[in-house]
Amino acid sequence: MSKGNNYLSAANPENQARLLFWRKSSQRAAELYDSGAKLWKKTDLRDIENQLRTEARQFTVQSINGEHVSTPNIMLNTRDPIWKPYVKFREYWRLVKTQPDDPVETYHCSYLVDWSNQVARNFRGTTGNLNSVFEARRNSWKKSSSCRLLTSQLLRLLDIKKVTKVICFGLGDMCRQPPEWLKRQMESSGQNLEDITAGSMVQHSIALTIAEVCRNNGTNTIQLLTQDPDYTEESKGLLERNGFTIVGQFGAGGFAEIDEGSVVFSVSVEAPLKQIIADIARPTMIISTGFGIFNDHE
């Protein structure tokens, strides 16, 4: 047997015990999934999102075998925390194929609380003229052939009468400046620093177009929701002024909003979006990047 993740070393009994535990855990996870157990539930996603809004001493998640697993709130009573909690997802293959580095009691958890350091993120600051730049990007999008094509495809393929909400995931922040190394590189090559947020601005403009098509051609009131834990306060303000409602600020709550009346629009979400959707809802339409669905590990 070759040495590697599956090598049982008698010289390291702790690693041997962890590996044996992992093998049994992964077998049990596969059995639970095959029997119809859900990896994600709306109630669990709402619950962890609500927990992370509080000053709780600990946060608790529910594993796929029904057990509760708690982790301490390391920033409790910290006046200016540099660490922000967020929800980290484990897709199916992480539960049955790849042994994680996390504690063994979390092996059956399809989601966990993790922490993101905000120091470098906050140091970068934000760009100016946000409203005018976004309006220019939006107008440019609306005049494009891509916008006309999207509109015609939505009218052809979408059952607009069913739509009650448009939910966006991972569309990106729209005003954070690039890292210093990239800023210097862009300035030396004559690039405009505003170009760094162009993609995100266009993506949010696309979301506005989807909502407008549904509102103009249907009878329902259309909610426009968006989730991205990386949004700055400035971006949140801009989005709210343009009709968006911010959801899932810790990366979980927005998924619980998906239902049969939803159009889901996703670009760069750091979560197994399609696997989550398969467990919790059957939306009217999913607009996403690429064709990878459930088995990127294979």
Sequence and secondary structure as in RCSB ss.txt:
>XXXX:A:sequence
MSKGNNYLSAANPENQARLLFWRKSSQRAAELYDSGAKLWKKTDLRDIENQLRTEARQFTVQSINGEHVSTPNIM
LNTRDPIWKPYVKFREYWRLVKTQPDDPVETYHCSYLVDWSNQVARNFRGTTGNLNSVFEARRNSWKKSSSCRLL
TSQLLRLLDIKKVTKVICFGLGDMCRQPPEWLKRQMESSGQNLEDITAGSMVQHSIALTIAEVCRNNGTNTIQLL
TQDPDYTEESKGLLERNGFTIVGQFGAGGFAEIDEGSVVFSVSVEAPLKQIIADIARPTMIISTGFGIFNDHE
>XXXX:A:secstr
  SSTT   TT HHHHHHHHHHHHHHHHHHHHHHTT  S  HHHHHHHHHHHTS  SEEEEE TTS EEEEE TT
TT SS SEEEEEEE  HHHHHTS  SS GGGTT SEEEEEEE HHHHHT B S HHHHHHHHHHHHHTSHHHHHH
HHHHHHH  GGG  EEEEE    SSB   HHHHHHHHHTT  GGGGGHHHHHHHHHHHHHHHHHHHH SS  EEE
EE TT  HHHHHHHHHTT EE  TTSSGGGGG  TTEEEEESS SS HHHHHHHH   SEEE SSS  S TT 
